[in-house]
């Protein structure tokens, strides 16, 4: 795996971990007293808005030269509990600032 792939994989893993940890308080509010009692993950248990950031370097072997270089992103992703998601973010690719909007679906397995 190349350097960019490792950075992306680590960033993705941290975002997933943060989302998973944020679900624990909602389960505790429903009566779970410890982590062992939290069960039954589903689309319905993933809902709400989550902020995220990512940083790294875009290599010119993967992106055109004007965009190769330092990369940063900050955004918010919202999950509706029924399998739909939306995200908005602002990215900086080698100083080129761009807004990003994403709509899609998700499945919790």
C-alpha positions as CSV (number, residue, x, y, z in Angstrom):
1,X,0.0,0.0,0.0
2,X,1.4,3.4,-0.9
3,X,1.7,6.4,1.5
4,X,-1.5,8.0,0.3
5,X,-3.4,4.8,0.7
6,X,-2.1,4.4,4.3
7,X,-3.1,7.9,5.2
8,X,-6.6,7.5,3.7
9,X,-7.0,4.1,5.5
10,X,-5.9,5.6,8.9
11,X,-8.2,8.6,8.4
12,X,-11.2,6.4,7.5
13,X,-10.5,4.2,10.5
14,X,-10.4,7.1,12.9
15,X,-13.7,8.5,11.5
16,X,-15.4,5.1,11.9
17,X,-14.1,4.8,15.5
18,X,-15.3,8.3,16.4
19,X,-18.8,7.5,15.0
20,X,-18.9,4.2,16.9
21,X,-17.9,5.8,20.2
22,X,-20.5,8.5,19.8
23,X,-23.3,5.9,19.7
24,X,-22.5,4.6,23.3
25,X,-24.2,7.5,25.2
26,X,-27.5,7.1,23.3
27,X,-27.5,3.4,24.2
28,X,-26.8,4.2,27.8
29,X,-29.7,6.7,27.9
30,X,-31.9,3.8,26.8
31,X,-30.9,1.7,29.9
32,X,-27.7,-0.1,29.0
33,X,-25.4,0.0,32.0
34,X,-22.2,-1.2,30.3
35,X,-20.6,-1.7,26.9
36,X,-21.4,-5.5,26.9
37,X,-25.2,-4.7,27.0
38,X,-24.9,-2.5,23.8
39,X,-26.1,-4.8,21.0
40,X,-28.0,-4.7,17.7
41,X,-26.2,-2.2,15.5
42,X,-28.4,-1.3,12.5
43,X,-29.1,1.6,10.2
44,X,-31.3,3.0,12.9
45,X,-28.5,3.1,15.5
46,X,-26.4,5.2,13.2
47,X,-28.0,8.6,13.1
48,X,-27.0,12.2,13.7
49,X,-24.3,14.6,12.4
50,X,-20.6,14.0,12.9
51,X,-17.7,16.4,12.1
52,X,-14.4,15.2,10.7
53,X,-11.1,16.4,9.5
54,X,-8.3,14.8,7.4
55,X,-4.9,15.8,6.4
56,X,-2.2,14.3,4.2
57,X,-0.3,14.6,0.9
58,X,-1.7,14.0,-2.5
59,X,1.0,12.5,-4.7
60,X,1.3,13.5,-8.4
61,X,1.1,9.9,-9.4
62,X,-2.6,9.9,-8.4
63,X,-3.8,13.5,-9.0
64,X,-2.9,16.1,-11.6
65,X,0.1,18.3,-10.7
66,X,-1.9,21.5,-9.8
67,X,-3.6,19.5,-7.0
68,X,-0.6,17.4,-5.9
69,X,0.8,18.5,-2.6
70,X,-0.6,19.1,0.9
71,X,-4.2,18.1,1.4
72,X,-6.7,19.0,4.2
73,X,-10.4,18.6,4.6
74,X,-13.0,19.6,7.2
75,X,-16.6,18.5,7.0
76,X,-19.8,17.2,8.5
77,X,-21.6,14.0,7.6
78,X,-25.2,13.3,8.6
79,X,-26.8,9.9,8.9
80,X,-30.7,9.8,9.0
81,X,-31.1,6.4,10.7
82,X,-32.9,5.0,7.6
83,X,-29.9,4.4,5.4
84,X,-29.4,7.9,3.8
85,X,-26.4,10.1,4.3
86,X,-25.3,13.6,3.3
87,X,-22.0,15.3,3.7
88,X,-20.6,18.7,3.1
89,X,-16.9,19.6,3.3
90,X,-14.3,22.1,2.3
91,X,-11.1,20.7,0.8
92,X,-7.7,22.2,0.2
93,X,-5.6,20.4,-2.4
94,X,-2.2,22.1,-2.7
95,X,-3.9,25.4,-1.9
96,X,-6.8,24.9,-4.2
97,X,-9.9,25.4,-2.1
98,X,-13.1,23.5,-3.1
99,X,-16.5,22.8,-1.5
100,X,-17.7,19.2,-1.7
101,X,-21.3,17.9,-1.3
102,X,-22.0,14.2,-1.2
103,X,-25.4,12.3,-1.0
104,X,-25.6,8.6,-0.7
105,X,-26.8,5.5,1.2
106,X,-25.3,3.4,3.9
107,X,-25.8,-0.1,5.4
108,X,-24.7,-1.1,8.9
109,X,-23.6,-4.7,8.9
